[in-house]
Amino acid sequence: KKLLLDTQNGFRPTYRTINNPLILKTLIDKAKAMGKPLYFAYMDWTNAFITTNRPMLWIKLASMGVKGSMID
């Protein structure tokens, strides 16, 4: 079962969330070059998961192979 989309940049080997601004800039540049509008939305998830059971989340992430200081 595939748990993460190909576009998911976090929690995957060799992918980093720092890639996202570069991807967005590339899309903006391509849209400008083609004279096409580009629409996107920014979601502020700061308070979206206040009731998340964090201990269970860490267990689930670890079971998926996520390792490192984020889990420890």
Biopython code that builds the backbone (N, CA, C, O; Angstrom):
import numpy as np
from Bio.PDB.StructureBuilder import StructureBuilder

atoms = [
    (1, "LYS", "N", (0.850, -1.183, 0.000)),
    (1, "LYS", "CA", (0.000, 0.000, 0.000)),
    (1, "LYS", "C", (0.891, 1.240, 0.000)),
    (1, "LYS", "O", (1.771, 1.380, 0.850)),
    (2, "LYS", "N", (0.665, 2.112, -0.929)),
    (2, "LYS", "CA", (1.451, 3.342, -1.031)),
    (2, "LYS", "C", (0.873, 4.376, -0.066)),
    (2, "LYS", "O", (-0.266, 4.813, -0.230)),
    (3, "LEU", "N", (1.657, 4.764, 0.935)),
    (3, "LEU", "CA", (1.167, 5.683, 1.960)),
    (3, "LEU", "C", (1.433, 7.145, 1.638)),
    (3, "LEU", "O", (0.679, 8.020, 2.063)),
    (4, "LEU", "N", (2.490, 7.417, 0.898)),
    (4, "LEU", "CA", (2.853, 8.800, 0.603)),
    (4, "LEU", "C", (2.776, 9.059, -0.898)),
    (4, "LEU", "O", (3.191, 8.228, -1.706)),
    (5, "LEU", "N", (2.248, 10.205, -1.251)),
    (5, "LEU", "CA", (2.181, 10.602, -2.652)),
    (5, "LEU", "C", (3.573, 10.926, -3.181)),
    (5, "LEU", "O", (4.477, 11.236, -2.405)),
    (6, "ASP", "N", (3.747, 10.856, -4.485)),
    (6, "ASP", "CA", (5.026, 11.218, -5.096)),
    (6, "ASP", "C", (5.365, 12.681, -4.843)),
    (6, "ASP", "O", (6.537, 13.057, -4.860)),
    (7, "THR", "N", (4.358, 13.501, -4.609)),
    (7, "THR", "CA", (4.573, 14.929, -4.360)),
    (7, "THR", "C", (4.876, 15.236, -2.899)),
    (7, "THR", "O", (5.123, 16.393, -2.560)),
    (8, "GLN", "N", (4.863, 14.234, -2.028)),
    (8, "GLN", "CA", (5.158, 14.431, -0.607)),
    (8, "GLN", "C", (6.659, 14.608, -0.433)),
    (8, "GLN", "O", (7.425, 13.705, -0.769)),
    (9, "ASN", "N", (7.092, 15.745, 0.081)),
    (9, "ASN", "CA", (8.524, 16.002, 0.237)),
    (9, "ASN", "C", (9.039, 15.743, 1.642)),
    (9, "ASN", "O", (10.252, 15.644, 1.828)),
    (10, "GLY", "N", (8.189, 15.631, 2.617)),
    (10, "GLY", "CA", (8.632, 15.335, 3.975)),
    (10, "GLY", "C", (8.556, 13.840, 4.252)),
    (10, "GLY", "O", (7.731, 13.142, 3.663)),
    (11, "PHE", "N", (9.397, 13.351, 5.129)),
    (11, "PHE", "CA", (9.386, 11.962, 5.579)),
    (11, "PHE", "C", (9.713, 10.968, 4.465)),
    (11, "PHE", "O", (9.252, 9.827, 4.496)),
    (12, "ARG", "N", (10.509, 11.397, 3.483)),
    (12, "ARG", "CA", (10.939, 10.508, 2.414)),
    (12, "ARG", "C", (12.433, 10.688, 2.201)),
    (12, "ARG", "O", (12.929, 11.815, 2.215)),
    (13, "PRO", "N", (13.163, 9.581, 2.001)),
    (13, "PRO", "CA", (14.600, 9.699, 1.756)),
    (13, "PRO", "C", (14.878, 10.548, 0.519)),
    (13, "PRO", "O", (14.177, 10.444, -0.488)),
    (14, "THR", "N", (15.874, 11.359, 0.602)),
    (14, "THR", "CA", (16.373, 12.260, -0.452)),
    (14, "THR", "C", (15.419, 13.400, -0.797)),
    (14, "THR", "O", (15.734, 14.205, -1.673)),
    (15, "TYR", "N", (14.282, 13.496, -0.150)),
    (15, "TYR", "CA", (13.351, 14.605, -0.369)),
    (15, "TYR", "C", (13.399, 15.518, 0.848)),
    (15, "TYR", "O", (13.547, 15.046, 1.975)),
    (16, "ARG", "N", (13.277, 16.797, 0.630)),
    (16, "ARG", "CA", (13.299, 17.771, 1.722)),
    (16, "ARG", "C", (12.188, 18.784, 1.495)),
    (16, "ARG", "O", (11.851, 19.095, 0.353)),
    (17, "THR", "N", (11.628, 19.292, 2.564)),
    (17, "THR", "CA", (10.581, 20.305, 2.424)),
    (17, "THR", "C", (11.143, 21.588, 1.832)),
    (17, "THR", "O", (10.386, 22.415, 1.324)),
    (18, "ILE", "N", (12.455, 21.766, 1.888)),
    (18, "ILE", "CA", (13.079, 22.952, 1.295)),
    (18, "ILE", "C", (12.914, 22.932, -0.230)),
    (18, "ILE", "O", (13.077, 23.964, -0.881)),
    (19, "ASN", "N", (12.591, 21.767, -0.803)),
    (19, "ASN", "CA", (12.349, 21.677, -2.247)),
    (19, "ASN", "C", (11.096, 22.440, -2.656)),
    (19, "ASN", "O", (11.000, 22.892, -3.797)),
    (20, "ASN", "N", (10.140, 22.592, -1.757)),
    (20, "ASN", "CA", (8.853, 23.195, -2.110)),
    (20, "ASN", "C", (8.963, 24.616, -2.653)),
    (20, "ASN", "O", (8.324, 24.912, -3.663)),
    (21, "PRO", "N", (9.742, 25.515, -2.037)),
    (21, "PRO", "CA", (9.856, 26.858, -2.629)),
    (21, "PRO", "C", (10.452, 26.831, -4.039)),
    (21, "PRO", "O", (10.041, 27.612, -4.898)),
    (22, "LEU", "N", (11.403, 25.952, -4.279)),
    (22, "LEU", "CA", (11.995, 25.834, -5.618)),
    (22, "LEU", "C", (10.954, 25.342, -6.627)),
    (22, "LEU", "O", (10.884, 25.843, -7.750)),
    (23, "ILE", "N", (10.160, 24.373, -6.225)),
    (23, "ILE", "CA", (9.101, 23.863, -7.103)),
    (23, "ILE", "C", (8.106, 24.972, -7.421)),
    (23, "ILE", "O", (7.712, 25.141, -8.575)),
    (24, "LEU", "N", (7.700, 25.728, -6.405)),
    (24, "LEU", "CA", (6.752, 26.822, -6.617)),
    (24, "LEU", "C", (7.342, 27.881, -7.546)),
    (24, "LEU", "O", (6.658, 28.361, -8.451)),
    (25, "LYS", "N", (8.600, 28.248, -7.329)),
    (25, "LYS", "CA", (9.253, 29.246, -8.191)),
    (25, "LYS", "C", (9.308, 28.758, -9.634)),
    (25, "LYS", "O", (9.072, 29.531, -10.562)),
    (26, "THR", "N", (9.617, 27.489, -9.823)),
    (26, "THR", "CA", (9.659, 26.921, -11.170)),
    (26, "THR", "C", (8.293, 26.997, -11.839)),
    (26, "THR", "O", (8.192, 27.344, -13.016)),
    (27, "LEU", "N", (7.241, 26.672, -11.088)),
    (27, "LEU", "CA", (5.885, 26.757, -11.640)),
    (27, "LEU", "C", (5.519, 28.193, -12.008)),
    (27, "LEU", "O", (4.912, 28.435, -13.052)),
    (28, "ILE", "N", (5.887, 29.144, -11.151)),
    (28, "ILE", "CA", (5.618, 30.563, -11.430)),
    (28, "ILE", "C", (6.349, 30.995, -12.694)),
    (28, "ILE", "O", (5.763, 31.642, -13.562)),
    (29, "ASP", "N", (7.623, 30.642, -12.799)),
    (29, "ASP", "CA", (8.416, 31.016, -13.975)),
    (29, "ASP", "C", (7.834, 30.418, -15.255)),
    (29, "ASP", "O", (7.765, 31.095, -16.281)),
    (30, "LYS", "N", (7.416, 29.152, -15.197)),
    (30, "LYS", "CA", (6.840, 28.509, -16.383)),
    (30, "LYS", "C", (5.525, 29.167, -16.781)),
    (30, "LYS", "O", (5.275, 29.390, -17.966)),
    (31, "ALA", "N", (4.683, 29.479, -15.797)),
    (31, "ALA", "CA", (3.399, 30.123, -16.096)),
    (31, "ALA", "C", (3.626, 31.492, -16.731)),
    (31, "ALA", "O", (2.948, 31.856, -17.692)),
    (32, "LYS", "N", (4.583, 32.252, -16.192)),
    (32, "LYS", "CA", (4.898, 33.570, -16.764)),
    (32, "LYS", "C", (5.399, 33.434, -18.196)),
    (32, "LYS", "O", (4.980, 34.180, -19.081)),
    (33, "ALA", "N", (6.292, 32.481, -18.420)),
    (33, "ALA", "CA", (6.863, 32.281, -19.757)),
    (33, "ALA", "C", (5.795, 31.892, -20.775)),
    (33, "ALA", "O", (5.899, 32.231, -21.954)),
    (34, "MET", "N", (4.777, 31.184, -20.318)),
    (34, "MET", "CA", (3.708, 30.744, -21.216)),
    (34, "MET", "C", (2.555, 31.745, -21.274)),
    (34, "MET", "O", (1.597, 31.559, -22.025)),
    (35, "GLY", "N", (2.657, 32.816, -20.468)),
    (35, "GLY", "CA", (1.596, 33.814, -20.438)),
    (35, "GLY", "C", (0.295, 33.289, -19.852)),
    (35, "GLY", "O", (-0.788, 33.753, -20.210)),
    (36, "LYS", "N", (0.404, 32.327, -18.957)),
    (36, "LYS", "CA", (-0.773, 31.705, -18.346)),
    (36, "LYS", "C", (-0.874, 32.109, -16.881)),
    (36, "LYS", "O", (0.146, 32.312, -16.221)),
    (37, "PRO", "N", (-2.099, 32.228, -16.368)),
    (37, "PRO", "CA", (-2.245, 32.514, -14.940)),
    (37, "PRO", "C", (-1.908, 31.263, -14.122)),
    (37, "PRO", "O", (-2.048, 30.137, -14.597)),
    (38, "LEU", "N", (-1.473, 31.482, -12.919)),
    (38, "LEU", "CA", (-1.183, 30.379, -12.007)),
    (38, "LEU", "C", (-1.898, 30.668, -10.699)),
    (38, "LEU", "O", (-1.766, 31.758, -10.143)),
    (39, "TYR", "N", (-2.636, 29.720, -10.218)),
    (39, "TYR", "CA", (-3.375, 29.874, -8.971)),
    (39, "TYR", "C", (-2.858, 28.856, -7.968)),
    (39, "TYR", "O", (-2.617, 27.699, -8.312)),
    (40, "PHE", "N", (-2.691, 29.285, -6.746)),
    (40, "PHE", "CA", (-2.328, 28.357, -5.685)),
    (40, "PHE", "C", (-2.889, 28.882, -4.377)),
    (40, "PHE", "O", (-3.236, 30.057, -4.255)),
    (41, "ALA", "N", (-2.971, 27.991, -3.405)),
    (41, "ALA", "CA", (-3.503, 28.355, -2.087)),
    (41, "ALA", "C", (-2.479, 27.985, -1.028)),
    (41, "ALA", "O", (-1.803, 26.961, -1.128)),
    (42, "TYR", "N", (-2.377, 28.814, -0.035)),
    (42, "TYR", "CA", (-1.510, 28.541, 1.109)),
    (42, "TYR", "C", (-2.401, 28.199, 2.292)),
    (42, "TYR", "O", (-3.337, 28.936, 2.603)),
    (43, "MET", "N", (-2.115, 27.098, 2.942)),
    (43, "MET", "CA", (-2.908, 26.675, 4.094)),
    (43, "MET", "C", (-2.067, 26.818, 5.357)),
    (43, "MET", "O", (-0.955, 26.295, 5.431)),
    (44, "ASP", "N", (-2.590, 27.515, 6.332)),
    (44, "ASP", "CA", (-1.921, 27.646, 7.626)),
    (44, "ASP", "C", (-2.456, 26.543, 8.537)),
    (44, "ASP", "O", (-3.581, 26.619, 9.031)),
    (45, "TRP", "N", (-1.643, 25.532, 8.749)),
    (45, "TRP", "CA", (-2.059, 24.371, 9.538)),
    (45, "TRP", "C", (-1.668, 24.499, 11.007)),
    (45, "TRP", "O", (-1.692, 23.504, 11.732)),
    (46, "THR", "N", (-1.312, 25.687, 11.458)),
    (46, "THR", "CA", (-0.813, 25.893, 12.817)),
    (46, "THR", "C", (-1.710, 25.269, 13.876)),
    (46, "THR", "O", (-1.214, 24.593, 14.778)),
    (47, "ASN", "N", (-3.002, 25.479, 13.787)),
    (47, "ASN", "CA", (-3.923, 24.965, 14.809)),
    (47, "ASN", "C", (-4.839, 23.861, 14.287)),
    (47, "ASN", "O", (-5.872, 23.577, 14.895)),
    (48, "ALA", "N", (-4.484, 23.251, 13.196)),
    (48, "ALA", "CA", (-5.360, 22.246, 12.586)),
    (48, "ALA", "C", (-5.394, 20.932, 13.356)),
    (48, "ALA", "O", (-6.384, 20.204, 13.285)),
    (49, "PHE", "N", (-4.339, 20.620, 14.083)),
    (49, "PHE", "CA", (-4.251, 19.309, 14.714)),
    (49, "PHE", "C", (-4.007, 19.413, 16.217)),
    (49, "PHE", "O", (-3.194, 18.674, 16.772)),
    (50, "ILE", "N", (-4.700, 20.316, 16.858)),
    (50, "ILE", "CA", (-4.516, 20.532, 18.299)),
    (50, "ILE", "C", (-4.828, 19.269, 19.092)),
    (50, "ILE", "O", (-4.168, 18.996, 20.095)),
    (51, "THR", "N", (-5.823, 18.492, 18.662)),
    (51, "THR", "CA", (-6.234, 17.312, 19.422)),
    (51, "THR", "C", (-5.556, 16.030, 18.947)),
    (51, "THR", "O", (-5.997, 14.937, 19.304)),
    (52, "THR", "N", (-4.512, 16.138, 18.162)),
    (52, "THR", "CA", (-3.807, 14.950, 17.680)),
    (52, "THR", "C", (-3.186, 14.195, 18.846)),
    (52, "THR", "O", (-2.569, 14.793, 19.726)),
    (53, "ASN", "N", (-3.353, 12.884, 18.846)),
    (53, "ASN", "CA", (-2.725, 12.021, 19.842)),
    (53, "ASN", "C", (-1.262, 11.858, 19.430)),
    (53, "ASN", "O", (-0.914, 10.942, 18.685)),
    (54, "ARG", "N", (-0.416, 12.756, 19.924)),
    (54, "ARG", "CA", (0.978, 12.781, 19.475)),
    (54, "ARG", "C", (1.753, 11.499, 19.789)),
    (54, "ARG", "O", (2.503, 11.034, 18.930)),
    (55, "PRO", "N", (1.607, 10.905, 20.980)),
    (55, "PRO", "CA", (2.323, 9.641, 21.201)),
    (55, "PRO", "C", (1.952, 8.574, 20.163)),
    (55, "PRO", "O", (2.820, 7.835, 19.698)),
    (56, "MET", "N", (0.680, 8.494, 19.802)),
    (56, "MET", "CA", (0.265, 7.520, 18.787)),
    (56, "MET", "C", (0.829, 7.898, 17.414)),
    (56, "MET", "O", (1.201, 7.026, 16.629)),
    (57, "LEU", "N", (0.889, 9.190, 17.133)),
    (57, "LEU", "CA", (1.456, 9.653, 15.868)),
    (57, "LEU", "C", (2.916, 9.236, 15.752)),
    (57, "LEU", "O", (3.336, 8.756, 14.700)),
    (58, "TRP", "N", (3.704, 9.412, 16.826)),
    (58, "TRP", "CA", (5.120, 9.031, 16.791)),
    (58, "TRP", "C", (5.259, 7.525, 16.572)),
    (58, "TRP", "O", (6.132, 7.081, 15.827)),
    (59, "ILE", "N", (4.395, 6.740, 17.224)),
    (59, "ILE", "CA", (4.436, 5.285, 17.052)),
    (59, "ILE", "C", (4.131, 4.919, 15.601)),
    (59, "ILE", "O", (4.816, 4.087, 15.005)),
    (60, "LYS", "N", (3.113, 5.537, 15.047)),
    (60, "LYS", "CA", (2.720, 5.253, 13.658)),
    (60, "LYS", "C", (3.837, 5.643, 12.683)),
    (60, "LYS", "O", (4.160, 4.885, 11.769)),
    (61, "LEU", "N", (4.425, 6.832, 12.885)),
    (61, "LEU", "CA", (5.519, 7.266, 12.012)),
    (61, "LEU", "C", (6.705, 6.309, 12.107)),
    (61, "LEU", "O", (7.311, 5.958, 11.094)),
    (62, "ALA", "N", (7.034, 5.890, 13.336)),
    (62, "ALA", "CA", (8.143, 4.950, 13.517)),
    (62, "ALA", "C", (7.845, 3.626, 12.819)),
    (62, "ALA", "O", (8.743, 3.020, 12.235)),
    (63, "SER", "N", (6.590, 3.172, 12.873)),
    (63, "SER", "CA", (6.226, 1.912, 12.214)),
    (63, "SER", "C", (6.315, 2.021, 10.693)),
    (63, "SER", "O", (6.435, 1.010, 10.000)),
    (64, "MET", "N", (6.257, 3.250, 10.178)),
    (64, "MET", "CA", (6.383, 3.481, 8.735)),
    (64, "MET", "C", (7.841, 3.655, 8.323)),
    (64, "MET", "O", (8.139, 3.833, 7.142)),
    (65, "GLY", "N", (8.751, 3.604, 9.302)),
    (65, "GLY", "CA", (10.167, 3.710, 8.987)),
    (65, "GLY", "C", (10.758, 5.088, 9.175)),
    (65, "GLY", "O", (11.929, 5.303, 8.862)),
    (66, "VAL", "N", (9.964, 6.044, 9.688)),
    (66, "VAL", "CA", (10.491, 7.388, 9.937)),
    (66, "VAL", "C", (11.405, 7.309, 11.147)),
    (66, "VAL", "O", (11.021, 6.783, 12.192)),
    (67, "LYS", "N", (12.623, 7.835, 11.002)),
    (67, "LYS", "CA", (13.614, 7.751, 12.075)),
    (67, "LYS", "C", (14.229, 9.113, 12.315)),
    (67, "LYS", "O", (14.033, 10.043, 11.532)),
    (68, "GLY", "N", (14.964, 9.223, 13.388)),
    (68, "GLY", "CA", (15.718, 10.438, 13.638)),
    (68, "GLY", "C", (15.241, 11.198, 14.854)),
    (68, "GLY", "O", (14.416, 10.717, 15.631)),
    (69, "SER", "N", (15.778, 12.395, 15.002)),
    (69, "SER", "CA", (15.511, 13.190, 16.198)),
    (69, "SER", "C", (14.051, 13.607, 16.310)),
    (69, "SER", "O", (13.579, 13.901, 17.408)),
    (70, "MET", "N", (13.333, 13.638, 15.205)),
    (70, "MET", "CA", (11.925, 14.010, 15.273)),
    (70, "MET", "C", (11.120, 12.970, 16.044)),
    (70, "MET", "O", (10.152, 13.318, 16.721)),
    (71, "ILE", "N", (11.499, 11.721, 15.952)),
    (71, "ILE", "CA", (10.779, 10.638, 16.620)),
    (71, "ILE", "C", (11.324, 10.400, 18.019)),
    (71, "ILE", "O", (10.570, 10.060, 18.930)),
    (72, "ASP", "N", (12.628, 10.577, 18.196)),
    (72, "ASP", "CA", (13.273, 10.254, 19.482)),
    (72, "ASP", "C", (12.784, 11.098, 20.616)),
    (72, "ASP", "O", (13.239, 10.934, 21.748)),
]
sb = StructureBuilder()
sb.init_structure("model")
sb.init_model(0)
sb.init_chain("A")
sb.init_seg("    ")
for serial, (resi, resn, name, xyz) in enumerate(atoms, 1):
    if name == "N":
        sb.init_residue(resn, " ", resi, " ")
    sb.init_atom(name, np.array(xyz, "f"), 0.0, 1.0, " ", f" {name:<3s}", serial, name[0])
structure = sb.get_structure()
